[in-house]
Amino acid sequence: MVDFRPFRGVLPRLNKSEDIADRVSPPYDIISAEEQAKLQSKPFNITRITLGGVDGRYDHAAALLDSWLSSGKLAQDAEECYYLYRQSFKDGDGWLTRNGIIGVLRSEGYEAGNIIPHEETFPKVKEDRLNLLRSTATHCESIFGLFDRSEIDLDEVGRNAEALFECVDPSGTRHQLLRISDRAAVDGIRSMMSGKKVLIADGHHRYETSYKYSQENSGDERKAFVLCTMVSSQDTGMFVRPTHRLIRNLRFQEQGLLDSMAKQFSIRQVKDARAAEAIMDAAAGPTFGLLFPSGKAVVAEFSAPAGDILWSVDTYVCQEVILKGILYAMPKGNELEVEYDHDASSVESKVRSGKGDLAILVRAPTLDMTWKVAQSGRKMPKKTTYFWPKIWSGFVVYRMK
């Protein structure tokens, strides 16, 4: 049983000269140094808290957050509500809209089978997020959870909800936050979610951190919950993007690498990244695009062994066969650096301009495949899925004291 509750959200209180865009941000882990500086130039932007650590300590960030509350820059709702978080974005020539429900989710161990992970995590990241929680006792960013099929018409709920904030981010995505306070709607959402299982789409580190934090504070019910945005897998605005790999410090002869690859892959040369992606999109099994500084581009197709679902996931084959089996085994393979990029044209440009030695284009797993891997008890490699648009931070936070 999933315990997903309404809560008394803490929201920005804007003066006449302020825009909500000055208060919010993308998730902390996708913000570049340049973007961070721009966001933190705003005096009340949420990144001053989420990225406000000094040598791993968040005492100053906690004091700053307290001052925003005491001065009225943030204010807590009077009653427990859910919040409807609507994102509208362009896809090709059309527009899509995705509806999420923001509430608080009771954190628990994965062994209970109600909350399902699908990716591995980094211990250092969890340590940093735990330090932030210990100092602030506030969830300033929401994890992103998927559930199977909404029995409630969220568009209808939205028509009866109170509009709070709206802004358009630099990518052109429109963000809207609405308050769901109608008791029948609130009770209906809580009842519906109690019968669901939740797949963590984004926020594995924050979820695992919140569970550890709840164990440290087992006597405090408020600290057993984590801020969460729930989206139905069947939402028309729900899809997954790939995360490509850019390899640096690779000392190799191009043909030598291709000869090694040919022992396990079917190799064919193509014109460029776009041509590689077209073949990859039509492929039934794991298929990769390899882009070289020389301008050469090839497609590598892999015949996956039967019996293990992970061999159907491109990033797993990339990790186990291309990286571990071939590249790391090459001279000085232990010096390789891997950068992640979601845009094929971007990694192609980096390789062509000498900023990388090899780009590996991968396909994203489908939502159905992501669920199947997670429910089998397996985990995909880090940076396998890229759910987009991201859940932005700062529209509403969950205060635990």
N, C-alpha and C positions, 0 to 999 in steps of 0.2 A: 504493500500500500504506500502510495506517495502522499506525503503531507506537504501540500503547496497552499500557503495561506495568504489572505489579504494582510496588509500591514499599514501602519501609519507612516507613510513616506515622508522623507525630508526633502523639500523642493526649493529651488532657487526662488528668491523674492527679488524681482527686478524693479529698479527705479525707472523713471520715464526715459532716461538717456541710455539704458542698457538694452542689449539684445541677447536672447538666450544663447546665440551662437558664441558669445564671449565666455559663457560658463561651461560649455560642453566640449568633449573631445572624443577622438577614436580610442579604442582600448590601448592601455599603456604599452603593450608589447609590440605594437606596429607603428609607433611614433618615432620618426627620425629625430636626430639631434636638432636639426634646423627647425622642424615642425614643433618640437618641444619648446624651443626658445620663443617661437612666435606665440604659442598658446600661453606660456607662462608669463608673457608680457602683459597679459590681462590679469588684473589684480585678484579676481575671484574665479579663475578657471580651475576646474577640478584637477588638472594635472599638477597644480601646486600641492595637492595632497597625494595623488596616486604616484607621482614621480618626484615627490618632495623629500626623498631620503638623502641623508648625508652620511656617507660611510656605513650604509646599511641601517641607520637609525632614523626613526620617523617622529622623534619628540617634537621637533619644530613644526612638522606637518600637522601633528595632533593639536598643538596649541593654536595653529592657524585655523584649523577646522572649528575648534571651540569658539574662536573669536568671531567667525562667520555666523555661528549660531546665536551667540550672545548679542551680536549687533543687529540681528534680523536679516542678514544677507541670505540665510537659509531659514526655512520655517517648517515645522512639522504639521502634517495634516491632523485634524481633530478626530477623525474616525478611520477605522481600518478599511482600506480600499484595495482593489486591484487597479492597475493602470494599463491602458491599451497603448502599445507602442507600434505605430504604423510607419513603415518606410516605403517610399515610392521611388523607383529608379528606372533608368532607361536600359533596355535590353534589345540590342539591334535597333530596329526602327520603331519599336513599341515601348510602352511603359508597363511595369509590373508593380504590384503592391503586396507587401507582406505584413501580416498582422501578428504581433506578439503580445502575450499577457505577462505583465511584470508583477511578481509577487515574491514571497520568500519561501524557499524550499528547505525542508529539514534535511540536513546532511547526515549521511550514514555510510557505513562501509559498503564497498561494492559487493561483498559476499552476500548481502541481503537480496541482491538481484533486482532491486527497484531502480537504482541509478546505474546506468551502464556507460563505461568509458569506451573509447575506441582508439585512443592514441597514447603513446608513452609520454612521460613527463621528465623534466629536468629538476633534480634536487635543489640546485642553487636558486632557481627561480622561486620554488616553493618557500625556501627559507626567507627570501626577501619579502614575499607577500605576507608571510606569517608575522614578520617584524612590523609591517604596516598595520595588520589587524590588531596586534597586541597593543600598539601605541594608540590607535584611533578608536577601537571598538566600533568600527563603522565599515560596512560594505559600500564602497564608493563606486564599484563597477559590478555589473551584472554578468553572471555566466549565461550561456546560451544553451537552452535545453530543447530537444525535439521530443514530441510525443506523437503517437499514431492516431490521426484522424480526430478532428474536433466535432463533437456532436452539437456544439453551440455555434450559431451563425455570428461570427465576430463582427461582420459588417453591420448586422442589426444591433449588436451591443454598442458598436461605435456611434450609431445614430442617436443613441440615448445617453451617451457619455459626455462629460464636460471637457471641452477643449482647454488645454493648459498652455502648451508651447508648440511652436512650429518654426523650423529653420531649414535652410538648404545648405548642405556642406560643399566643400570645394569640388567634389566629384560629381555634383549635381543631384545627389540623393536628398529627397525631402524627408525630414524626420518630424513626426507629430506625436505628442503625448496627450492622452486623454485620461480623465479620472473616471473609473467605474465604481460608483457608490451605491447604485440601486441594489437593495438587499437581495432581491430575487436573482439578479445577475451574479452577484458575488457568491451567493450560496450555490448557484448552478455551476459556476466555474470550479469552486472548491470540490463539489461532489464529483464532477466529471473527472478532474485530475486525480482523485483518490484511486481510481481504477486503472490508471495508466502506468506504464514504465517510461522512464526518461532516459534518452540518449544524450550524453554531453556532446554538443556540437563544438562549442568553443568554451574555454575556461577550465580545462582539466586541472591546471595548476591551482587556480583559485578555489575550485571545488575541494580538492584534496587538502588544501591549506585550511579551508573552513571546517572540514571534518576534524582535523587535528586541533584546531582552535576550540571547537565545541567540546572535545575530549578534555582539553586543559581547563575548561570552564563548565564542567558537567553539572554543576548546581545551578546554573543560570540558563533558564529556558530560552531567553532571547538569543543567546549565543549559539544555539543549536541550529540556526537557520542561516542561509546564504541568499543574497539577492539573485533572482533568476528571471530571465525572460524566456517564456515557453512559446514555441512555434510548432504548429502541426506540420508533419512531414508532407501532408497533402496540400499545404498552402501553395498557391500558384506562383508565389514569389520565392519559393524555396529551391535552391540548387547549390551545387558544390563546384568550385573552381580548382584547377590543378595548382601545384606548387613545384616549379621547375628547379633543377639543380645547376648551379654554376660552379665549376671546379677551377681552383687556382693552385699554383705550385706543382703542376703536373709536368714532370720531366719525361718526355716520351717522343717517340717517332710516330707520326700519324698512322702510317701504314702498319707499323708494328701493333698498335692498339687495335686497328681494324682486323688484323689477322687473328689476334687473340679473341676478339669478339666473335669472329666468324665460326669459332669452334662450338659456340653455344647459341648463336643467333643467326637468323637469316638476314643478310645485309643487302640493302640496295641504295644506290645513290639517288638523291632528289635535288631539286633546284634550290630550295630554301626552307626556312622554318614553316612558312605557310603551306608549302607542299607536303612537308612532313606531317603537320597537324591534320591535313585532309585525310591522309592514309591512316593515321592513328585513330581518328574519329570513327573510321569505318571498320577498324580491326576488331576481331572477336577476343583475342588474347592480349597479354602484355606486349606493348609496342612502344618504342622510344624513338625520339628524334635526337641525333647527335650532330652538333654544330661545332665546326673547327675554325681556328683563326685564319686558315688558308682560304676560307670561303666554302669549303666542302661541307655538304650536308648529307647525312644518310639516315635511313630508317632501319631500325634493328627490331626484328620480331622474334619473340621467345615462345617456345612450346612449353607451356607450364605443366609440371607433373600433376597427376590427379591425386585427390585425397586430402589436400590441405588447402583450405579456402584462401589463405594468405598468398598462395602462388598465383592467384587471380588478380592481386593488387599490384599495380605497376610500381609503386614506391617500394614495396617489399622486394620485388625482383631486382629493382635498381640497387637497393641496399645490400642484398645478399649476394647477387651475382656480379653486377657491374662494379660497385664500390668495393665490397669485401673480397670478392673472388678475383677481380682483375686489377682495378686501379690501386687498391691498398697493397697488393702483392707486387707491384712494380717497384723498381729502385726508388728509394726515398718516398715511398707511398705514404709513410706515416706523417709526412709533412703537408699532405693535401689539406686545403681549406675548402669548405662547402658553403656557398651562399645560396639563399633561397629567394626566388622571384616568381611572381604570379603571372607575369606577362611574357609571352614567348618572344615578341618583338624586342622587348627590353633585354632579355638574355642574349638574343642574337646580336643586338647592337654592341653589348659589352664584349662578346667574344670577337666580333669583327674589329673592334677598336683596341684590342689587346688587353682588356681589363679582366679577361678570363682565358683559360687554356682549353676548356671544353664546356659546352652546355649540353645538359641532358634534359630533353623535354619529356614530361610524363603526362599521363592522363589522370584526371581525378576519378576516384571511385564514385559510382552512382550512390544515391541515398539508400537504395535497396541493398547494395553491397555493403555499405557502411553499417547498416543495421545487422546484416547477417554475420559479419565479422565480429561485431560487438556481442551479439547474442551467443556466438560460439565460444565466448570467453577469451578470444584472441585480441591482440592490440596491433594496430597498424604502426609503422614507423612514424617518428616525429615528422611534422610538416607534411602530412599526407593530404589532409583536407583543408580547404580554404573556403569557409562559408562566407558569402558576401551578399548584401552589405553587412558590415560589422555592426554589432550592438554598441552604440555610442554611450559614453559615460557622462554623468552629471545632470541628467534630466531629473532623476530621483535617486536618493541613496537610502540605505537602511541603517539606522542608528541603533546600537545595542546597549546604550546606557542612557 
